[in-house]
Amino acid sequence: MAIYKEGDKSRAVCNTCKKIVSSTFRYAPYNYDELIIPDILQGFCDVCGVVVSIPHQSSYKIKEFRERIESVDL
């Protein structure tokens, strides 16, 4: 498993551009079920700027946020 940091480059499939593109990782808010999770590392398409990937290491922060929100709803 690769560990990425802000500014690292990668390649991914962009659903907007409909092709494999280069991408750059940076921290940005992540929209999860109409909630905003701040500072999630994501890969952004270098052509159009949309999110094309979320590295595995960010899944832990998303999971923690989701569990915290779900426990409040109980």
All heavy atoms as a GROMACS GRO file, in nm:
protein
  593
    1MET      N    1   0.085  -0.118   0.000
    1MET     CA    2   0.000   0.000   0.000
    1MET      C    3   0.089   0.124   0.000
    1MET      O    4   0.178   0.138   0.082
    1MET     CB    5  -0.091  -0.001   0.123
    1MET     CG    6  -0.171   0.124   0.138
    1MET     SD    7  -0.283   0.128   0.279
    1MET     CE    8  -0.171   0.133   0.416
    2ALA      N    9   0.063   0.213  -0.090
    2ALA     CA   10   0.139   0.338  -0.098
    2ALA      C   11   0.084   0.439   0.001
    2ALA      O   12  -0.036   0.447   0.022
    2ALA     CB   13   0.131   0.395  -0.239
    3ILE      N   14   0.173   0.514   0.062
    3ILE     CA   15   0.134   0.625   0.149
    3ILE      C   16   0.160   0.754   0.072
    3ILE      O   17   0.272   0.779   0.027
    3ILE     CB   18   0.214   0.624   0.280
    3ILE    CG1   19   0.194   0.492   0.356
    3ILE    CG2   20   0.178   0.743   0.367
    3ILE    CD1   21   0.052   0.468   0.404
    4TYR      N   22   0.057   0.833   0.056
    4TYR     CA   23   0.068   0.957  -0.021
    4TYR      C   24   0.072   1.077   0.072
    4TYR      O   25   0.020   1.073   0.182
    4TYR     CB   26  -0.051   0.971  -0.117
    4TYR     CG   27  -0.054   0.864  -0.222
    4TYR    CD1   28  -0.136   0.752  -0.210
    4TYR    CD2   29   0.027   0.873  -0.335
    4TYR    CE1   30  -0.138   0.654  -0.306
    4TYR    CE2   31   0.025   0.775  -0.433
    4TYR     CZ   32  -0.058   0.665  -0.416
    4TYR     OH   33  -0.058   0.567  -0.513
    5LYS      N   34   0.132   1.184   0.022
    5LYS     CA   35   0.130   1.311   0.094
    5LYS      C   36   0.089   1.421  -0.003
    5LYS      O   37   0.088   1.400  -0.125
    5LYS     CB   38   0.265   1.340   0.159
    5LYS     CG   39   0.382   1.350   0.065
    5LYS     CD   40   0.511   1.364   0.144
    5LYS     CE   41   0.631   1.382   0.057
    5LYS     NZ   42   0.655   1.287  -0.045
    6GLU      N   43   0.055   1.534   0.051
    6GLU     CA   44   0.011   1.645  -0.033
    6GLU      C   45   0.118   1.681  -0.135
    6GLU      O   46   0.237   1.687  -0.104
    6GLU     CB   47  -0.021   1.767   0.054
    6GLU     CG   48  -0.091   1.877  -0.022
    6GLU     CD   49  -0.152   1.980   0.070
    6GLU    OE1   50  -0.096   2.007   0.177
    6GLU    OE2   51  -0.257   2.035   0.033
    7GLY      N   52   0.075   1.698  -0.260
    7GLY     CA   53   0.166   1.731  -0.369
    7GLY      C   54   0.214   1.612  -0.449
    7GLY      O   55   0.268   1.628  -0.558
    8ASP      N   56   0.196   1.489  -0.396
    8ASP     CA   57   0.235   1.369  -0.471
    8ASP      C   58   0.150   1.358  -0.597
    8ASP      O   59   0.034   1.399  -0.601
    8ASP     CB   60   0.218   1.243  -0.387
    8ASP     CG   61   0.327   1.224  -0.284
    8ASP    OD1   62   0.426   1.301  -0.286
    8ASP    OD2   63   0.314   1.132  -0.201
    9LYS      N   64   0.208   1.298  -0.700
    9LYS     CA   65   0.140   1.277  -0.828
    9LYS      C   66   0.104   1.129  -0.842
    9LYS      O   67   0.171   1.042  -0.788
    9LYS     CB   68   0.231   1.316  -0.943
    9LYS     CG   69   0.272   1.462  -0.942
    9LYS     CD   70   0.156   1.550  -0.968
    9LYS     CE   71   0.182   1.641  -1.086
    9LYS     NZ   72   0.065   1.719  -1.118
   10SER      N   73  -0.001   1.105  -0.919
   10SER     CA   74  -0.045   0.969  -0.949
   10SER      C   75  -0.119   0.972  -1.082
   10SER      O   76  -0.127   1.076  -1.148
   10SER     CB   77  -0.136   0.919  -0.837
   10SER     OG   78  -0.169   0.783  -0.856
   11ARG      N   79  -0.174   0.858  -1.121
   11ARG     CA   80  -0.257   0.849  -1.240
   11ARG      C   81  -0.387   0.782  -1.198
   11ARG      O   82  -0.388   0.696  -1.112
   11ARG     CB   83  -0.188   0.769  -1.349
   11ARG     CG   84  -0.063   0.841  -1.400
   11ARG     CD   85   0.008   0.771  -1.513
   11ARG     NE   86  -0.070   0.747  -1.632
   11ARG     CZ   87  -0.100   0.838  -1.726
   11ARG    NH1   88  -0.059   0.960  -1.712
   11ARG    NH2   89  -0.170   0.805  -1.831
   12ALA      N   90  -0.496   0.827  -1.259
   12ALA     CA   91  -0.628   0.773  -1.225
   12ALA      C   92  -0.721   0.790  -1.344
   12ALA      O   93  -0.692   0.864  -1.436
   12ALA     CB   94  -0.684   0.846  -1.103
   13VAL      N   95  -0.833   0.721  -1.338
   13VAL     CA   96  -0.936   0.737  -1.440
   13VAL      C   97  -1.027   0.851  -1.396
   13VAL      O   98  -1.081   0.851  -1.286
   13VAL     CB   99  -1.019   0.608  -1.457
   13VAL    CG1  100  -1.134   0.630  -1.553
   13VAL    CG2  101  -0.931   0.494  -1.503
   14CYS      N  102  -1.043   0.949  -1.482
   14CYS     CA  103  -1.132   1.062  -1.454
   14CYS      C  104  -1.264   1.036  -1.527
   14CYS      O  105  -1.267   1.021  -1.650
   14CYS     CB  106  -1.070   1.194  -1.502
   14CYS     SG  107  -1.180   1.335  -1.476
   15ASN      N  108  -1.374   1.032  -1.450
   15ASN     CA  109  -1.505   1.009  -1.510
   15ASN      C  110  -1.554   1.129  -1.590
   15ASN      O  111  -1.638   1.115  -1.678
   15ASN     CB  112  -1.607   0.973  -1.402
   15ASN     CG  113  -1.583   0.834  -1.348
   15ASN    OD1  114  -1.534   0.747  -1.416
   15ASN    ND2  115  -1.618   0.815  -1.221
   16THR      N  116  -1.502   1.247  -1.559
   16THR     CA  117  -1.541   1.366  -1.633
   16THR      C  118  -1.467   1.373  -1.766
   16THR      O  119  -1.527   1.398  -1.870
   16THR     CB  120  -1.512   1.493  -1.550
   16THR    OG1  121  -1.584   1.483  -1.426
   16THR    CG2  122  -1.555   1.618  -1.624
   17CYS      N  123  -1.335   1.353  -1.762
   17CYS     CA  124  -1.254   1.358  -1.884
   17CYS      C  125  -1.266   1.231  -1.968
   17CYS      O  126  -1.230   1.228  -2.085
   17CYS     CB  127  -1.106   1.380  -1.848
   17CYS     SG  128  -1.072   1.539  -1.770
   18LYS      N  129  -1.316   1.123  -1.907
   18LYS     CA  130  -1.334   0.994  -1.974
   18LYS      C  131  -1.202   0.934  -2.023
   18LYS      O  132  -1.194   0.877  -2.132
   18LYS     CB  133  -1.431   1.005  -2.092
   18LYS     CG  134  -1.564   1.065  -2.058
   18LYS     CD  135  -1.650   0.968  -1.985
   18LYS     CE  136  -1.792   1.022  -1.975
   18LYS     NZ  137  -1.847   1.014  -1.845
   19LYS      N  138  -1.095   0.950  -1.941
   19LYS     CA  139  -0.966   0.893  -1.978
   19LYS      C  140  -0.876   0.885  -1.855
   19LYS      O  141  -0.910   0.937  -1.749
   19LYS     CB  142  -0.899   0.975  -2.087
   19LYS     CG  143  -0.870   1.119  -2.047
   19LYS     CD  144  -0.807   1.196  -2.163
   19LYS     CE  145  -0.784   1.341  -2.125
   19LYS     NZ  146  -0.723   1.417  -2.234
   20ILE      N  147  -0.764   0.819  -1.871
   20ILE     CA  148  -0.663   0.814  -1.765
   20ILE      C  149  -0.589   0.947  -1.765
   20ILE      O  150  -0.544   0.994  -1.869
   20ILE     CB  151  -0.566   0.697  -1.786
   20ILE    CG1  152  -0.642   0.565  -1.779
   20ILE    CG2  153  -0.454   0.701  -1.682
   20ILE    CD1  154  -0.559   0.443  -1.814
   21VAL      N  155  -0.580   1.007  -1.647
   21VAL     CA  156  -0.518   1.139  -1.634
   21VAL      C  157  -0.415   1.138  -1.522
   21VAL      O  158  -0.414   1.049  -1.437
   21VAL     CB  159  -0.626   1.246  -1.602
   21VAL    CG1  160  -0.725   1.262  -1.716
   21VAL    CG2  161  -0.696   1.215  -1.471
   22SER      N  162  -0.329   1.238  -1.522
   22SER     CA  163  -0.241   1.256  -1.407
   22SER      C  164  -0.323   1.328  -1.300
   22SER      O  165  -0.417   1.402  -1.330
   22SER     CB  166  -0.117   1.336  -1.446
   22SER     OG  167  -0.152   1.465  -1.489
   23SER      N  168  -0.288   1.302  -1.174
   23SER     CA  169  -0.360   1.363  -1.064
   23SER      C  170  -0.260   1.408  -0.958
   23SER      O  171  -0.148   1.359  -0.952
   23SER     CB  172  -0.462   1.266  -1.004
   23SER     OG  173  -0.398   1.152  -0.951
   24THR      N  174  -0.304   1.501  -0.876
   24THR     CA  175  -0.223   1.554  -0.768
   24THR      C  176  -0.302   1.543  -0.638
   24THR      O  177  -0.420   1.577  -0.634
   24THR     CB  178  -0.187   1.702  -0.794
   24THR    OG1  179  -0.124   1.711  -0.922
   24THR    CG2  180  -0.093   1.755  -0.688
   25PHE      N  181  -0.234   1.496  -0.533
   25PHE     CA  182  -0.299   1.483  -0.403
   25PHE      C  183  -0.290   1.614  -0.327
   25PHE      O  184  -0.186   1.680  -0.324
   25PHE     CB  185  -0.234   1.371  -0.321
   25PHE     CG  186  -0.266   1.235  -0.374
   25PHE    CD1  187  -0.179   1.170  -0.459
   25PHE    CD2  188  -0.384   1.172  -0.339
   25PHE    CE1  189  -0.209   1.045  -0.509
   25PHE    CE2  190  -0.416   1.046  -0.389
   25PHE     CZ  191  -0.327   0.983  -0.474
   26ARG      N  192  -0.405   1.650  -0.267
   26ARG     CA  193  -0.407   1.766  -0.180
   26ARG      C  194  -0.521   1.750  -0.079
   26ARG      O  195  -0.614   1.672  -0.100
   26ARG     CB  196  -0.421   1.896  -0.258
   26ARG     CG  197  -0.546   1.915  -0.335
   26ARG     CD  198  -0.544   2.050  -0.409
   26ARG     NE  199  -0.642   2.056  -0.514
   26ARG     CZ  200  -0.766   2.101  -0.498
   26ARG    NH1  201  -0.807   2.143  -0.382
   26ARG    NH2  202  -0.849   2.104  -0.600
   27TYR      N  203  -0.510   1.824   0.030
   27TYR     CA  204  -0.613   1.821   0.133
   27TYR      C  205  -0.725   1.916   0.095
   27TYR      O  206  -0.701   2.029   0.052
   27TYR     CB  207  -0.554   1.862   0.269
   27TYR     CG  208  -0.470   1.753   0.328
   27TYR    CD1  209  -0.333   1.752   0.308
   27TYR    CD2  210  -0.526   1.650   0.403
   27TYR    CE1  211  -0.253   1.651   0.362
   27TYR    CE2  212  -0.448   1.549   0.457
   27TYR     CZ  213  -0.312   1.550   0.436
   27TYR     OH  214  -0.235   1.450   0.489
   28ALA      N  215  -0.848   1.869   0.111
   28ALA     CA  216  -0.966   1.949   0.080
   28ALA      C  217  -1.085   1.890   0.156
   28ALA      O  218  -1.081   1.775   0.200
   28ALA     CB  219  -0.993   1.947  -0.070
   29PRO      N  220  -1.192   1.968   0.170
   29PRO     CA  221  -1.313   1.913   0.232
   29PRO      C  222  -1.369   1.800   0.145
   29PRO      O  223  -1.358   1.803   0.022
   29PRO     CB  224  -1.410   2.031   0.234
   29PRO     CG  225  -1.324   2.152   0.219
   29PRO     CD  226  -1.205   2.109   0.139
   30TYR      N  227  -1.429   1.701   0.211
   30TYR     CA  228  -1.487   1.586   0.143
   30TYR      C  229  -1.636   1.582   0.177
   30TYR      O  230  -1.674   1.588   0.293
   30TYR     CB  231  -1.416   1.459   0.189
   30TYR     CG  232  -1.474   1.332   0.132
   30TYR    CD1  233  -1.452   1.297  -0.001
   30TYR    CD2  234  -1.549   1.246   0.211
   30TYR    CE1  235  -1.504   1.179  -0.054
   30TYR    CE2  236  -1.601   1.128   0.159
   30TYR     CZ  237  -1.579   1.096   0.028
   30TYR     OH  238  -1.631   0.980  -0.025
   31ASN      N  239  -1.720   1.570   0.075
   31ASN     CA  240  -1.864   1.565   0.094
   31ASN      C  241  -1.906   1.420   0.119
   31ASN      O  242  -1.892   1.336   0.032
   31ASN     CB  243  -1.934   1.623  -0.028
   31ASN     CG  244  -2.083   1.639  -0.008
   31ASN    OD1  245  -2.138   1.596   0.092
   31ASN    ND2  246  -2.147   1.702  -0.103
   32TYR      N  247  -1.963   1.394   0.237
   32TYR     CA  248  -2.010   1.260   0.272
   32TYR      C  249  -2.156   1.272   0.314
   32TYR      O  250  -2.188   1.331   0.417
   32TYR     CB  251  -1.926   1.202   0.387
   32TYR     CG  252  -1.979   1.072   0.440
   32TYR    CD1  253  -1.956   0.953   0.372
   32TYR    CD2  254  -2.054   1.068   0.556
   32TYR    CE1  255  -2.006   0.833   0.420
   32TYR    CE2  256  -2.105   0.948   0.604
   32TYR     CZ  257  -2.081   0.832   0.536
   32TYR     OH  258  -2.131   0.713   0.583
   33ASP      N  259  -2.245   1.218   0.236
   33ASP     CA  260  -2.389   1.220   0.266
   33ASP      C  261  -2.436   1.358   0.310
   33ASP      O  262  -2.498   1.374   0.414
   33ASP     CB  263  -2.422   1.117   0.374
   33ASP     CG  264  -2.448   0.979   0.318
   33ASP    OD1  265  -2.459   0.966   0.195
   33ASP    OD2  266  -2.457   0.883   0.398
   34GLU      N  267  -2.404   1.458   0.232
   34GLU     CA  268  -2.442   1.596   0.257
   34GLU      C  269  -2.374   1.658   0.378
   34GLU      O  270  -2.410   1.766   0.422
   34GLU     CB  271  -2.594   1.609   0.269
   34GLU     CG  272  -2.668   1.566   0.142
   34GLU     CD  273  -2.818   1.576   0.155
   34GLU    OE1  274  -2.867   1.645   0.247
   34GLU    OE2  275  -2.887   1.516   0.072
   35LEU      N  276  -2.275   1.589   0.434
   35LEU     CA  277  -2.194   1.643   0.543
   35LEU      C  278  -2.055   1.670   0.488
   35LEU      O  279  -2.008   1.600   0.399
   35LEU     CB  280  -2.186   1.544   0.660
   35LEU     CG  281  -2.318   1.506   0.724
   35LEU    CD1  282  -2.297   1.392   0.822
   35LEU    CD2  283  -2.378   1.626   0.796
   36ILE      N  284  -1.989   1.770   0.541
   36ILE     CA  285  -1.856   1.805   0.495
   36ILE      C  286  -1.753   1.759   0.597
   36ILE      O  287  -1.760   1.798   0.715
   36ILE     CB  288  -1.843   1.958   0.473
   36ILE    CG1  289  -1.949   2.006   0.374
   36ILE    CG2  290  -1.703   1.994   0.427
   36ILE    CD1  291  -1.940   1.946   0.236
   37ILE      N  292  -1.658   1.676   0.555
   37ILE     CA  293  -1.548   1.632   0.640
   37ILE      C  294  -1.427   1.716   0.600
   37ILE      O  295  -1.384   1.712   0.485
   37ILE     CB  296  -1.517   1.483   0.621
   37ILE    CG1  297  -1.643   1.399   0.641
   37ILE    CG2  298  -1.407   1.439   0.718
   37ILE    CD1  299  -1.626   1.253   0.605
   38PRO      N  300  -1.370   1.794   0.692
   38PRO     CA  301  -1.258   1.880   0.656
   38PRO      C  302  -1.127   1.804   0.641
   38PRO      O  303  -1.108   1.699   0.703
   38PRO     CB  304  -1.251   1.979   0.772
   38PRO     CG  305  -1.311   1.906   0.887
   38PRO     CD  306  -1.414   1.813   0.828
   39ASP      N  307  -1.039   1.856   0.559
   39ASP     CA  308  -0.900   1.810   0.549
   39ASP      C  309  -0.883   1.661   0.520
   39ASP      O  310  -0.817   1.589   0.593
   39ASP     CB  311  -0.822   1.846   0.675
   39ASP     CG  312  -0.820   1.995   0.700
   39ASP    OD1  313  -0.813   2.070   0.601
   39ASP    OD2  314  -0.826   2.036   0.817
   40ILE      N  315  -0.942   1.616   0.410
   40ILE     CA  316  -0.925   1.478   0.364
   40ILE      C  317  -0.831   1.479   0.244
   40ILE      O  318  -0.853   1.555   0.149
   40ILE     CB  319  -1.060   1.414   0.326
   40ILE    CG1  320  -1.154   1.408   0.447
   40ILE    CG2  321  -1.040   1.276   0.266
   40ILE    CD1  322  -1.107   1.318   0.560
   41LEU      N  323  -0.727   1.397   0.246
   41LEU     CA  324  -0.635   1.388   0.134
   41LEU      C  325  -0.706   1.319   0.017
   41LEU      O  326  -0.762   1.210   0.032
   41LEU     CB  327  -0.510   1.309   0.173
   41LEU     CG  328  -0.398   1.306   0.069
   41LEU    CD1  329  -0.343   1.447   0.046
   41LEU    CD2  330  -0.287   1.214   0.116
   42GLN      N  331  -0.706   1.387  -0.099
   42GLN     CA  332  -0.775   1.337  -0.216
   42GLN      C  333  -0.691   1.362  -0.340
   42GLN      O  334  -0.612   1.455  -0.343
   42GLN     CB  335  -0.909   1.411  -0.233
   42GLN     CG  336  -1.000   1.400  -0.113
   42GLN     CD  337  -1.115   1.497  -0.121
   42GLN    OE1  338  -1.203   1.482  -0.205
   42GLN    NE2  339  -1.116   1.595  -0.034
   43GLY      N  340  -0.709   1.278  -0.442
   43GLY     CA  341  -0.642   1.298  -0.569
   43GLY      C  342  -0.732   1.376  -0.663
   43GLY      O  343  -0.848   1.338  -0.683
   44PHE      N  344  -0.681   1.486  -0.720
   44PHE     CA  345  -0.758   1.570  -0.810
   44PHE      C  346  -0.702   1.561  -0.951
   44PHE      O  347  -0.581   1.564  -0.970
   44PHE     CB  348  -0.754   1.716  -0.764
   44PHE     CG  349  -0.833   1.740  -0.638
   44PHE    CD1  350  -0.777   1.718  -0.514
   44PHE    CD2  351  -0.964   1.782  -0.646
   44PHE    CE1  352  -0.850   1.739  -0.398
   44PHE    CE2  353  -1.039   1.805  -0.530
   44PHE     CZ  354  -0.981   1.782  -0.405
   45CYS      N  355  -0.791   1.550  -1.048
   45CYS     CA  356  -0.755   1.545  -1.189
   45CYS      C  357  -0.678   1.672  -1.225
   45CYS      O  358  -0.724   1.783  -1.197
   45CYS     CB  359  -0.880   1.531  -1.275
   45CYS     SG  360  -0.850   1.540  -1.452
   46ASP      N  361  -0.562   1.657  -1.289
   46ASP     CA  362  -0.484   1.773  -1.331
   46ASP      C  363  -0.543   1.842  -1.454
   46ASP      O  364  -0.504   1.954  -1.486
   46ASP     CB  365  -0.339   1.731  -1.361
   46ASP     CG  366  -0.262   1.695  -1.236
   46ASP    OD1  367  -0.303   1.735  -1.125
   46ASP    OD2  368  -0.159   1.626  -1.247
   47VAL      N  369  -0.639   1.778  -1.521
   47VAL     CA  370  -0.701   1.838  -1.639
   47VAL      C  371  -0.824   1.921  -1.601
   47VAL      O  372  -0.834   2.038  -1.634
   47VAL     CB  373  -0.740   1.729  -1.742
   47VAL    CG1  374  -0.813   1.789  -1.861
   47VAL    CG2  375  -0.616   1.652  -1.786
   48CYS      N  376  -0.919   1.860  -1.527
   48CYS     CA  377  -1.044   1.929  -1.498
   48CYS      C  378  -1.064   1.964  -1.351
   48CYS      O  379  -1.156   2.039  -1.319
   48CYS     CB  380  -1.163   1.847  -1.550
   48CYS     SG  381  -1.193   1.697  -1.455
   49GLY      N  382  -0.984   1.908  -1.262
   49GLY     CA  383  -0.990   1.945  -1.121
   49GLY      C  384  -1.086   1.869  -1.032
   49GLY      O  385  -1.097   1.900  -0.914
   50VAL      N  386  -1.158   1.770  -1.086
   50VAL     CA  387  -1.250   1.693  -1.001
   50VAL      C  388  -1.174   1.587  -0.922
   50VAL      O  389  -1.063   1.547  -0.959
   50VAL     CB  390  -1.363   1.627  -1.084
   50VAL    CG1  391  -1.446   1.729  -1.158
   50VAL    CG2  392  -1.310   1.521  -1.176
   51VAL      N  393  -1.235   1.540  -0.814
   51VAL     CA  394  -1.175   1.434  -0.734
   51VAL      C  395  -1.179   1.304  -0.813
   51VAL      O  396  -1.285   1.263  -0.862
   51VAL     CB  397  -1.250   1.416  -0.600
   51VAL    CG1  398  -1.195   1.298  -0.522
   51VAL    CG2  399  -1.242   1.543  -0.517
   52VAL      N  400  -1.063   1.238  -0.826
   52VAL     CA  401  -1.057   1.111  -0.899
   52VAL      C  402  -1.016   0.995  -0.810
   52VAL      O  403  -1.028   0.879  -0.851
   52VAL     CB  404  -0.962   1.120  -1.021
   52VAL    CG1  405  -1.020   1.212  -1.128
   52VAL    CG2  406  -0.823   1.165  -0.982
   53SER      N  407  -0.966   1.025  -0.689
   53SER     CA  408  -0.926   0.916  -0.601
   53SER      C  409  -0.917   0.964  -0.456
   53SER      O  410  -0.901   1.083  -0.430
   53SER     CB  411  -0.791   0.858  -0.644
   53SER     OG  412  -0.689   0.955  -0.629
   54ILE      N  413  -0.931   0.868  -0.367
   54ILE     CA  414  -0.909   0.892  -0.225
   54ILE      C  415  -0.815   0.782  -0.179
   54ILE      O  416  -0.848   0.664  -0.189
   54ILE     CB  417  -1.041   0.887  -0.147
   54ILE    CG1  418  -1.134   0.997  -0.196
   54ILE    CG2  419  -1.015   0.900   0.003
   54ILE    CD1  420  -1.269   0.997  -0.134
   55PRO      N  421  -0.696   0.817  -0.131
   55PRO     CA  422  -0.602   0.714  -0.090
   55PRO      C  423  -0.652   0.638   0.033
   55PRO      O  424  -0.729   0.692   0.114
   55PRO     CB  425  -0.474   0.791  -0.059
   55PRO     CG  426  -0.518   0.930  -0.028
   55PRO     CD  427  -0.643   0.952  -0.110
   56HIS      N  428  -0.608   0.516   0.044
   56HIS     CA  429  -0.652   0.428   0.153
   56HIS      C  430  -0.633   0.494   0.290
   56HIS      O  431  -0.716   0.480   0.378
   56HIS     CB  432  -0.577   0.295   0.146
   56HIS     CG  433  -0.619   0.198   0.251
   56HIS    ND1  434  -0.741   0.136   0.250
   56HIS    CD2  435  -0.555   0.154   0.362
   56HIS    CE1  436  -0.751   0.057   0.356
   56HIS    NE2  437  -0.638   0.066   0.425
   57GLN      N  438  -0.525   0.566   0.307
   57GLN     CA  439  -0.497   0.626   0.437
   57GLN      C  440  -0.604   0.727   0.479
   57GLN      O  441  -0.623   0.751   0.598
   57GLN     CB  442  -0.360   0.693   0.436
   57GLN     CG  443  -0.353   0.816   0.348
   57GLN     CD  444  -0.217   0.842   0.290
   57GLN    OE1  445  -0.157   0.754   0.231
   57GLN    NE2  446  -0.168   0.964   0.307
   58SER      N  447  -0.677   0.784   0.384
   58SER     CA  448  -0.784   0.879   0.417
   58SER      C  449  -0.911   0.808   0.463
   58SER      O  450  -0.996   0.868   0.528
   58SER     CB  451  -0.817   0.967   0.296
   58SER     OG  452  -0.710   1.053   0.268
   59SER      N  453  -0.924   0.680   0.430
   59SER     CA  454  -1.046   0.607   0.466
   59SER      C  455  -1.065   0.598   0.617
   59SER      O  456  -1.178   0.596   0.665
   59SER     CB  457  -1.045   0.468   0.404
   59SER     OG  458  -0.941   0.389   0.457
   60TYR      N  459  -0.956   0.598   0.693
   60TYR     CA  460  -0.968   0.590   0.838
   60TYR      C  461  -1.032   0.716   0.896
   60TYR      O  462  -1.116   0.710   0.986
   60TYR     CB  463  -0.830   0.568   0.903
   60TYR     CG  464  -0.767   0.439   0.858
   60TYR    CD1  465  -0.661   0.438   0.770
   60TYR    CD2  466  -0.816   0.317   0.904
   60TYR    CE1  467  -0.605   0.319   0.728
   60TYR    CE2  468  -0.761   0.197   0.863
   60TYR     CZ  469  -0.654   0.199   0.775
   60TYR     OH  470  -0.599   0.081   0.733
   61LYS      N  471  -0.995   0.831   0.843
   61LYS     CA  472  -1.052   0.958   0.890
   61LYS      C  473  -1.200   0.967   0.851
   61LYS      O  474  -1.282   1.013   0.929
   61LYS     CB  475  -0.974   1.075   0.832
   61LYS     CG  476  -1.005   1.207   0.896
   61LYS     CD  477  -0.908   1.314   0.852
   61LYS     CE  478  -0.936   1.446   0.920
   61LYS     NZ  479  -0.843   1.550   0.879
   62ILE      N  480  -1.234   0.920   0.731
   62ILE     CA  481  -1.374   0.920   0.687
   62ILE      C  482  -1.456   0.825   0.774
   62ILE      O  483  -1.565   0.859   0.819
   62ILE     CB  484  -1.383   0.882   0.538
   62ILE    CG1  485  -1.317   0.990   0.452
   62ILE    CG2  486  -1.528   0.861   0.496
   62ILE    CD1  487  -1.295   0.951   0.308
   63LYS      N  488  -1.402   0.708   0.801
   63LYS     CA  489  -1.472   0.609   0.885
   63LYS      C  490  -1.493   0.664   1.026
   63LYS      O  491  -1.603   0.651   1.082
   63LYS     CB  492  -1.391   0.479   0.892
   63LYS     CG  493  -1.456   0.374   0.977
   63LYS     CD  494  -1.371   0.250   0.986
   63LYS     CE  495  -1.438   0.150   1.078
   63LYS     NZ  496  -1.346   0.054   1.132
   64GLU      N  497  -1.391   0.726   1.083
   64GLU     CA  498  -1.403   0.783   1.217
   64GLU      C  499  -1.511   0.890   1.221
   64GLU      O  500  -1.593   0.894   1.313
   64GLU     CB  501  -1.268   0.842   1.258
   64GLU     CG  502  -1.266   0.906   1.394
   64GLU     CD  503  -1.131   0.969   1.421
   64GLU    OE1  504  -1.034   0.895   1.440
   64GLU    OE2  505  -1.124   1.093   1.421
   65PHE      N  506  -1.513   0.976   1.122
   65PHE     CA  507  -1.614   1.082   1.115
   65PHE      C  508  -1.753   1.021   1.102
   65PHE      O  509  -1.846   1.062   1.172
   65PHE     CB  510  -1.584   1.174   0.996
   65PHE     CG  511  -1.678   1.289   0.985
   65PHE    CD1  512  -1.653   1.408   1.052
   65PHE    CD2  513  -1.792   1.281   0.905
   65PHE    CE1  514  -1.740   1.515   1.040
   65PHE    CE2  515  -1.878   1.388   0.893
   65PHE     CZ  516  -1.852   1.506   0.962
   66ARG      N  517  -1.768   0.924   1.014
   66ARG     CA  518  -1.898   0.858   0.992
   66ARG      C  519  -1.950   0.794   1.120
   66ARG      O  520  -2.066   0.809   1.157
   66ARG     CB  521  -1.886   0.755   0.881
   66ARG     CG  522  -2.019   0.697   0.837
   66ARG     CD  523  -2.003   0.584   0.739
   66ARG     NE  524  -1.956   0.468   0.812
   66ARG     CZ  525  -1.852   0.391   0.775
   66ARG    NH1  526  -1.787   0.418   0.666
   66ARG    NH2  527  -1.816   0.289   0.847
   67GLU      N  528  -1.861   0.722   1.191
   67GLU     CA  529  -1.902   0.656   1.315
   67GLU      C  530  -1.941   0.758   1.422
   67GLU      O  531  -2.035   0.736   1.498
   67GLU     CB  532  -1.790   0.566   1.365
   67GLU     CG  533  -1.773   0.442   1.279
   67GLU     CD  534  -1.651   0.359   1.317
   67GLU    OE1  535  -1.564   0.408   1.394
   67GLU    OE2  536  -1.642   0.245   1.268
   68ARG      N  537  -1.868   0.869   1.428
   68ARG     CA  538  -1.899   0.972   1.526
   68ARG      C  539  -2.037   1.033   1.498
   68ARG      O  540  -2.118   1.053   1.588
   68ARG     CB  541  -1.790   1.079   1.525
   68ARG     CG  542  -1.798   1.174   1.641
   68ARG     CD  543  -1.677   1.264   1.652
   68ARG     NE  544  -1.654   1.339   1.530
   68ARG     CZ  545  -1.537   1.343   1.465
   68ARG    NH1  546  -1.433   1.275   1.509
   68ARG    NH2  547  -1.525   1.414   1.356
   69ILE      N  548  -2.066   1.060   1.371
   69ILE     CA  549  -2.197   1.117   1.333
   69ILE      C  550  -2.308   1.017   1.359
   69ILE      O  551  -2.414   1.054   1.411
   69ILE     CB  552  -2.196   1.159   1.183
   69ILE    CG1  553  -2.101   1.276   1.162
   69ILE    CG2  554  -2.336   1.193   1.134
   69ILE    CD1  555  -2.132   1.400   1.241
   70GLU      N  556  -2.286   0.891   1.325
   70GLU     CA  557  -2.389   0.789   1.344
   70GLU      C  558  -2.419   0.765   1.492
   70GLU      O  559  -2.532   0.739   1.528
   70GLU     CB  560  -2.350   0.659   1.273
   70GLU     CG  561  -2.358   0.671   1.123
   70GLU     CD  562  -2.301   0.551   1.049
   70GLU    OE1  563  -2.245   0.459   1.114
   70GLU    OE2  564  -2.312   0.549   0.925
   71SER      N  565  -2.318   0.777   1.578
   71SER     CA  566  -2.340   0.757   1.721
   71SER      C  567  -2.422   0.872   1.780
   71SER      O  568  -2.496   0.854   1.876
   71SER     CB  569  -2.207   0.742   1.795
   71SER     OG  570  -2.138   0.865   1.799
   72VAL      N  571  -2.412   0.991   1.724
   72VAL     CA  572  -2.490   1.106   1.769
   72VAL      C  573  -2.637   1.089   1.731
   72VAL      O  574  -2.727   1.128   1.804
   72VAL     CB  575  -2.434   1.238   1.711
   72VAL    CG1  576  -2.526   1.355   1.739
   72VAL    CG2  577  -2.294   1.263   1.764
   73ASP      N  578  -2.661   1.026   1.616
   73ASP     CA  579  -2.797   1.006   1.567
   73ASP      C  580  -2.874   0.904   1.648
   73ASP      O  581  -2.997   0.898   1.639
   73ASP     CB  582  -2.796   0.962   1.421
   73ASP     CG  583  -2.752   1.074   1.330
   73ASP    OD1  584  -2.756   1.191   1.369
   73ASP    OD2  585  -2.713   1.042   1.216
   74LEU      N  586  -2.808   0.822   1.728
   74LEU     CA  587  -2.877   0.717   1.803
   74LEU      C  588  -2.955   0.769   1.916
   74LEU      O  589  -2.987   0.850   1.969
   74LEU     CB  590  -2.776   0.614   1.856
   74LEU     CG  591  -2.702   0.536   1.749
   74LEU    CD1  592  -2.600   0.444   1.814
   74LEU    CD2  593  -2.799   0.455   1.666
   0.00000   0.00000   0.00000
